[in-house]
Amino acid sequence: MEKYAIEGTPKTPTISFDIQNGVLEIKGRSIPENSIEFYKPLVDALDKYSTASKPATTVNIQLEYFNTSSSKCILDVFKKLEAIHKGGSAVTINWHYEEDDEDMLEAGEDYQAIINVPFKMVQVAE
Amino acid sequence: MIDAFNIYDKMERHNILLSFKGDITSELLTSILQIMENKMDNMMEEPKTKKKVYNVLVECLQNLYHHMDDATDENGDKNRSAIFMIARNKGSYNIITGNYILNENIHGLKSRLDDVNSLNKDQLKDYYKAVLNNGEMSLKGGGGLGMIDIARKTGEKLDYNFLEIDNKVSFFTLIIKVTQPQLIQ
C-alpha cells in the first residue's frame, strides 16, 4: 500500500496519505454523526505506517469545519503521529486556518498544547 | 381544524427562518445545513457569522440526533420526535431545539449545563482540553464536548428549560444565541 485516499463528501473530508513520500493531507469538512467509523481506517493506516515510517512526515490539516464528534478522532490521529515522531520520523503538523477564523486557530492551539509534535499555524486567505 | 395562520403568525413574529418538527435523521441534517448555508449566502451574511452559526448549528442538531432515542418508550414512538427552529433577530441568530427526555436523566443533564454555564472563557478552554484529552470516547463519538464547544464559540450562557409532561418524561428546550461577531466589541 503506497497511497491511501478518500474522496470528500459534504460531511467528511478528503484524505490523502502518500506513504511513499510521508505526506498526509486532510482537507474540507469533518462533521459526520459517527466519526469513529470514518476515522478508523486512517488510524489503522497510520499504525501500519509507523512500522516503516519515512525519515520525515509532513501533515497538512486544512479543515473548514469540524464537529466535536471529529475532534476526539483528530486527537487520536495526532497521538499516532506523536508516536511516529517519537519513533524517529520527524513529523510536522501544518494547521491551516482561514484569515479571521479565530475559532479554527484556537482549535489548532488546543491540539498543539496537548500533542508533543512541532505544529505550524498557517494562515490562508478566505 | 388546524389554524395555519396562527402558526405562521407566531413564526413571523419570532423571526423564524426555518423550523422542523419530526424525526431527526442524518439525511435531514445534511439538507438543513445545506439550506442554512444557502440562506446565509443569499442574505450576504459575513463569513465570520456564517461560520459561527454553521458550527453551532452542527453541534445543536447532532445533539438532537444522538439523543432522540433516549426518551423512546415501549408504548410507541411518539417521543421519537423533536423540534428545532432558527431565528434571525437584529444582530443575532437564535437556535432553538426541543426534545423529550426521561425524567431520571434531567438531573445529570442539568448539572452538566450548569457546570458549563459557571465557567468563564479561559475556564471553558481548559475544560474543553481536559475533556478532549480524557481518553474517553462515547459510543456516539462526542464524548461530552458539544455543550462546552457551543458555550466557547458563542460566548453566551446556555439557556434551557425542562417542562414536565408526566411522571416519566419532560420536554427539554435549549436556546442558543449566536451574536454576529462583528457586533462584539
Interface residues (C-beta under 8 A of the other chain):
Chain A: P10 K11 I31 E33 N34 S35 I36 Y65 N67 T68 S69 S70 S71 K72 C73 L75 E98 D100 D101 D103 E106 D110 A113 I114 E126
Chain B: S26 L29 T30 L33 Q34 P47 K48 K51 K52 Y54 N55 V58 E59 Q62 Y65 H66 K125 Y128 K129 L132 N133 M137 K140 G141 G142 G143 L145 G146 D149 K153
